[in-house]
Amino acid sequence: MTEGGRREAPYLSTPVFVTGLVVITATVATLDILTSTAVRLFPLLIFLPGIVAGLGTVRQTVLASAWVTLVVAGLGTYLGAELDDELLAVGFTAAFGGLAVLGCRYRVRREEEVRRLRSAASALQRLIVRPLPLRTADVVVDGLYQPVEEEPMVGGDMYEVAVSQHGTRVLIADVQGKGLPAIGTALAVLGSFREAAYREDTLNGVVDALEKAVVRQNTFAATTGEPERLVTALVLDIGAGLGVEAVNCGHIVPYMIHYGVARQVRLGDPSVPLGVAALTTEPRTSARFAFPPGATLVLCTDGVTEARDPGGAFYPLAERLRAWASDPPDSLAHVLGADVRAFTRTDPRDDIAIVTLRRRRARDDRS
């Protein structure tokens, strides 16, 4: 299992390797001895090391090559083959086995290189988000970030928390599309948010800065032949009062857990995603809602809401949060992430980002 939790495809296990080697060899040898035809079957064993080379380790391929060479020599002697024919068969078997070993070594090295590249992409994704948990004057923030390590499936999920003179500002976003270019767009959005969260007096000003960052990134992408990307985002401004200001740019609406009840926050109709504001005449508007002490907000990306079980059913996020509402786990984000993996029963096919925000009580300040 890799650092991100993704299981690597295993090589042939020793029992499977040994059993397959013996069974295939015995089957071919038995048929060859019993049929007694002019056309011998045992030379077909020459392909066995090639099969092992595509599935197993280098050591297993070496053992298979040596085994097949010995079997071909033994069967040739037992069946009374001519010396010249036997030497030719053994020579070809040994040579083919050697090529199989070289092919296996090349395959293993390529797989190791791919694993290193996947790990590097995953490490890059983890470096662009802030380590959590984090305690600010207003909230206690915790989160979970599980990026997919397969390069074609790498997404641009992200979150960030900025403690500014305006309060605690929070971003969670998801870049459209997959692949390393999506990470580039995520970096552009995060960089813009980290600057604008401190600079802009209003939350709409922060969102406008994010819009411009995505437009600039799309302009650059067009010059390199990359497709333009939009970004769904939810931006929050949490101050010392009970209210929270939010601008929802097409993102998943957060849930709030308070007094044993889990409900989706009412933010009204969402605005358009980042990067496409020029396509509409409707300005982005903010919404306000109450966030009382002791309450917990749950923010996530579609890696949670669009996760499916083997039968195709979507992950029941609202149902799970209602079940945990009366006694929320201490590490709700991590419990939720583990539950998503258990629900899907497979490795994730999309990035997962979860952020929980608990409004601090007065006793939190005293402690």
C-alpha positions in Angstrom: 0.0 0.0 0.0 1.3 3.4 -0.9 1.4 6.5 1.2 -1.9 7.7 0.0 -3.6 4.4 0.8 -3.9 3.1 -2.7 -3.1 -0.6 -3.1 -0.6 -1.5 -5.7 -1.4 -4.4 -8.1 0.4 -7.4 -6.5 2.8 -9.7 -8.4 2.2 -13.4 -8.6 2.1 -14.8 -5.1 4.4 -17.7 -4.5 1.7 -20.4 -4.1 0.0 -19.3 -7.3 3.4 -19.2 -9.1 4.5 -22.7 -8.0 1.0 -24.2 -8.5 0.7 -22.8 -12.0 4.2 -23.8 -13.0 3.7 -27.4 -11.8 0.1 -27.8 -13.2 0.9 -26.4 -16.6 4.1 -28.5 -16.9 2.4 -31.7 -15.7 -0.5 -31.2 -18.1 1.7 -30.6 -21.2 4.1 -33.5 -20.2 1.2 -35.9 -19.6 -0.5 -35.1 -22.9 2.8 -35.5 -24.7 3.5 -38.9 -23.2 0.0 -40.3 -23.6 -0.6 -39.1 -27.2 2.7 -40.4 -28.6 2.2 -38.3 -31.8 4.9 -37.2 -34.1 4.2 -33.6 -33.2 5.5 -33.0 -29.6 3.8 -30.7 -27.2 6.5 -30.0 -24.7 8.2 -27.3 -26.8 5.2 -25.2 -26.1 6.6 -24.8 -22.5 9.0 -22.3 -24.0 6.2 -19.7 -23.7 5.8 -20.2 -20.0 8.6 -17.9 -18.9 7.2 -15.1 -21.1 3.8 -15.4 -19.3 5.6 -15.2 -15.9 7.6 -12.2 -17.1 4.4 -10.3 -17.7 2.9 -11.1 -14.3 5.6 -12.0 -11.8 8.9 -10.8 -10.5 12.4 -11.1 -12.1 13.2 -14.0 -9.7 10.1 -15.9 -10.6 10.9 -15.4 -14.3 14.5 -16.8 -13.7 13.1 -19.8 -11.9 10.5 -20.4 -14.6 13.1 -20.2 -17.3 15.4 -22.7 -15.5 12.6 -25.0 -14.7 11.3 -25.1 -18.3 14.8 -25.6 -19.7 15.3 -28.6 -17.4 11.9 -30.0 -18.2 12.4 -29.7 -22.0 15.8 -31.5 -21.6 14.3 -34.2 -19.5 11.3 -34.8 -21.6 13.4 -34.8 -24.8 15.6 -37.5 -23.4 12.7 -39.6 -22.0 10.8 -39.4 -25.3 13.9 -40.4 -27.3 14.5 -37.3 -29.3 17.5 -37.0 -31.5 20.5 -35.4 -29.9 20.6 -32.6 -32.4 16.9 -31.9 -32.0 17.2 -32.0 -28.2 20.2 -29.6 -28.1 18.3 -27.2 -30.5 15.1 -27.3 -28.3 17.1 -26.8 -25.1 19.1 -23.9 -26.7 16.0 -22.1 -27.9 14.3 -22.6 -24.6 17.2 -21.2 -22.7 17.5 -18.3 -25.1 13.8 -17.5 -24.9 14.0 -17.7 -21.1 16.8 -15.2 -21.1 14.8 -12.8 -23.2 11.9 -13.3 -20.8 14.1 -12.3 -17.9 15.3 -9.2 -19.6 11.7 -8.3 -20.5 10.6 -8.8 -16.9 13.4 -6.5 -15.7 12.4 -3.8 -18.1 8.7 -4.1 -17.0 9.5 -4.0 -13.3 11.7 -0.9 -13.7 9.0 0.9 -15.7 6.4 0.0 -13.1 8.7 1.4 -10.3 9.2 4.6 -12.3 5.4 5.0 -12.7 4.9 4.4 -9.0 7.5 7.1 -8.2 5.8 9.5 -10.6 2.4 8.8 -9.0 3.9 9.3 -5.5 5.5 12.6 -6.6 2.2 13.9 -8.0 0.4 12.8 -4.8 3.1 14.5 -2.7 2.7 17.7 -4.7 -1.0 17.7 -4.1 -0.5 17.3 -0.4 2.0 20.1 -0.3 -0.4 22.6 -1.8 -3.0 22.3 1.0 -2.5 23.5 4.6 -1.8 20.8 7.3 -4.7 20.4 9.6 -6.0 20.5 12.4 -5.8 24.3 12.9 -7.3 26.5 15.7 -8.2 30.1 15.0 -9.9 32.7 17.2 -13.2 31.7 15.7 -13.2 28.0 14.8 -11.3 24.7 15.2 -10.6 23.4 11.7 -9.9 19.8 10.8 -9.8 18.0 7.5 -8.9 15.1 5.3 -7.2 15.2 1.9 -6.9 11.9 -0.1 -5.6 12.5 -3.6 -5.7 9.8 -6.3 -2.2 8.8 -7.3 -3.0 7.5 -10.8 -1.9 10.4 -13.1 -5.0 10.2 -15.4 -7.3 10.3 -12.4 -5.5 13.1 -10.5 -7.9 15.9 -9.7 -7.7 19.4 -8.5 -9.5 19.3 -5.1 -8.2 21.8 -2.6 -9.0 23.6 0.6 -7.4 26.5 2.4 -7.9 28.5 5.7 -6.7 32.1 6.0 -6.6 33.9 9.3 -6.8 37.6 8.5 -7.8 40.8 10.1 -11.2 40.3 8.5 -11.8 36.9 10.3 -11.3 33.3 9.3 -11.7 32.8 5.6 -12.1 29.3 4.3 -12.0 28.0 0.7 -12.9 24.5 -0.6 -12.8 24.0 -4.3 -12.7 21.4 -7.1 -11.1 22.0 -10.5 -13.0 20.5 -13.5 -11.1 17.7 -15.2 -8.3 15.4 -14.3 -4.6 15.1 -14.8 -1.6 17.2 -13.8 -2.9 20.4 -15.6 -5.8 20.4 -13.1 -3.2 20.7 -10.3 -1.8 23.7 -12.1 -5.2 25.4 -12.0 -5.6 24.4 -8.3 -2.2 26.1 -7.5 -3.4 29.3 -9.3 -6.6 29.4 -7.3 -4.8 28.7 -4.0 -2.2 31.3 -4.6 -4.8 33.9 -5.4 -6.9 33.0 -2.3 -3.9 33.2 0.0 -3.2 36.7 -1.2 -6.8 38.0 -1.6 -8.0 36.7 1.8 -5.7 39.2 3.5 -6.0 42.0 1.0 -9.7 42.2 0.2 -12.1 43.8 2.7 -15.1 42.0 1.3 -15.8 38.3 0.5 -17.0 39.2 -2.9 -13.6 40.9 -3.5 -11.9 37.6 -2.7 -14.1 35.7 -5.1 -13.5 38.3 -7.8 -9.7 37.7 -7.4 -10.3 33.9 -7.7 -12.3 34.5 -10.9 -9.5 36.5 -12.4 -6.9 33.9 -11.4 -8.9 31.1 -13.2 -9.4 33.3 -16.3 -5.6 34.0 -16.5 -4.9 30.3 -16.1 -7.4 29.5 -18.8 -5.8 32.1 -21.1 -2.4 30.5 -20.6 -3.8 27.0 -21.1 -5.3 28.0 -24.4 -1.8 29.0 -25.7 -0.5 25.6 -24.8 -3.4 23.6 -26.3 -4.8 22.6 -22.9 -8.6 22.8 -22.4 -10.0 25.6 -20.3 -11.3 24.6 -16.9 -13.9 25.9 -14.6 -13.7 25.6 -10.8 -16.5 25.0 -8.3 -15.8 26.8 -5.0 -17.3 27.6 -1.7 -15.8 30.6 0.2 -16.7 31.4 3.8 -16.0 34.4 6.0 -16.3 33.5 9.7 -16.0 36.3 12.2 -16.5 36.8 15.9 -20.3 37.1 15.7 -22.7 34.3 15.1 -23.2 34.9 11.4 -21.2 33.5 8.5 -21.0 35.0 5.0 -20.7 32.5 2.1 -20.3 32.8 -1.6 -21.2 29.5 -3.4 -19.7 29.2 -6.9 -21.5 26.0 -8.0 -20.0 23.9 -5.1 -21.6 21.3 -2.8 -23.6 23.0 -0.1 -22.2 22.4 3.4 -23.9 20.6 6.2 -24.2 21.9 9.8 -24.4 19.6 12.9 -25.9 21.2 16.0 -27.8 19.9 19.0 -28.1 16.4 17.5 -29.4 17.6 14.2 -27.6 17.5 10.8 -29.0 19.7 8.0 -27.9 21.2 4.8 -27.2 25.0 5.1 -29.6 27.2 3.1 -27.5 29.3 0.8 -30.0 29.9 -2.0 -29.2 29.4 -5.6 -25.5 28.9 -6.3 -23.6 31.3 -8.5 -21.7 30.1 -11.6 -18.4 28.4 -11.1 -15.1 30.3 -11.2 -13.9 31.0 -14.8 -17.2 31.5 -16.5 -18.5 34.7 -14.9 -18.2 36.4 -18.3 -20.9 34.1 -19.7 -23.6 35.5 -17.4 -25.0 38.9 -16.5 -26.0 37.8 -13.0 -23.5 39.0 -10.3 -22.3 36.7 -7.6 -24.1 37.3 -4.4 -23.3 36.2 -0.9 -25.6 34.5 1.7 -25.5 34.7 5.4 -26.4 32.0 8.0 -26.1 31.5 11.7 -23.2 29.5 13.0 -23.7 29.2 16.8 -21.0 28.1 19.3 -20.6 24.3 19.4 -22.0 23.8 15.9 -19.9 22.0 13.2 -19.8 22.7 9.5 -18.9 19.9 7.1 -17.5 20.9 3.7 -16.5 18.4 1.1 -15.9 17.8 -2.6 -17.7 15.5 -5.0 -15.2 12.7 -4.2 -17.5 12.1 -1.3 -21.0 12.8 -2.7 -20.3 11.0 -6.0 -18.7 7.9 -4.5 -20.5 4.7 -5.4 -20.8 1.3 -3.9 -20.4 -1.8 -6.2 -24.1 -1.7 -6.9 -23.9 1.9 -8.3 -25.6 3.6 -5.3 -24.2 7.0 -4.3 -22.7 7.6 -0.9 -25.5 8.7 1.5 -23.8 11.7 3.1 -26.9 13.2 4.6 -27.9 9.9 6.2 -24.4 9.3 7.6 -24.2 12.8 9.1 -27.7 12.5 10.7 -26.6 9.2 12.3 -23.5 10.8 13.8 -25.2 14.1 14.7 -26.1 13.2 18.3 -22.5 12.2 19.1 -20.1 13.5 16.4 -16.8 11.7 16.3 -13.7 13.6 17.5 -12.1 13.3 14.1 -15.3 13.6 12.0 -13.4 14.3 8.7 -11.2 11.1 9.0 -14.2 9.0 10.1 -16.1 10.2 7.1 -13.3 9.5 4.8 -12.8 6.0 6.1 -16.6 5.4 5.8 -16.5 6.4 2.2 -13.7 3.9 1.4 -15.6 1.2 3.2 -18.8 2.1 1.3 -17.1 1.9 -2.1 -15.1 -1.2 -1.3 -12.4 -0.2 -3.7 -9.7 2.4 -4.2 -11.0 5.9 -4.7 -11.4 7.0 -8.3 -11.5 10.7 -7.4 -9.8 13.0 -4.9 -11.5 13.4 -1.6 -11.3 16.6 0.4 -13.3 17.1 3.6 -13.1 20.1 6.0 -14.9 20.4 9.3 -15.3 23.7 11.1 -16.4 23.7 14.8 -17.4 27.1 16.2 -15.5 27.7 19.4 -17.4 28.0 22.7 -16.4 30.4 25.5 -14.8 27.6 27.4 -12.6 26.9 24.4 -11.2 30.4 24.9 -10.6 29.8 28.6 -8.8 26.5 27.9 
